């Protein structure tokens, strides 16, 4: 049914969008850009290149990764009680007192790259007010259950180029404890200047229930 097909299209990254927007590709057919495989989608490729840049910069800053370099953490968010909405985390990291950029702690990592105007809008308004769809995504992740790992970026949709880059990084991820951190750490990258902005986002269980 259309309902079944609609549910299968849901992802944590899209929960904050208007339901009509989510349903349009099902009812009307995918748009031209959506028909491209991820490897051919320039917007998808651009975002993952910037994500890779941020992560390798964090590695140089003594940030330790539980996942996000060689593996991808999968989660499930419960929607309406019995619907599982899948998500894939950019990473789970541990930060000790030696990092120059990040606060100490264990964090759910989310990386966003944006143009100059969007970056400064974020600095002024934050995520919950300025980017509610991003905020919804992060709350879904923080209030999800752990659903396993995918090894070495074999997750469907990752580009071959990115797989090669991540596999070439000389890093062994630390042993994971199979739990989702209680606080997200969103790192926004200004694509024009390369500047990074770090914003902690605590879990809000009541918001996620809503």
Secondary structure as UniProt FT lines:
FT   HELIX           2..9
FT   HELIX           12..14
FT   TURN            15..16
FT   HELIX           19..28
FT   HELIX           32..35
FT   HELIX           38..40
FT   HELIX           42..60
FT   TURN            61..62
FT   STRAND          64..67
FT   STRAND          71..79
FT   TURN            80..82
FT   STRAND          83..88
FT   STRAND          91..95
FT   TURN            97..98
FT   STRAND          105..114
FT   HELIX           116..130
FT   HELIX           132..142
FT   STRAND          145..151
FT   TURN            152..153
FT   TURN            156..157
FT   HELIX           160..168
FT   STRAND          183..190
FT   TURN            191..193
FT   STRAND          196..202
FT   HELIX           205..209
//
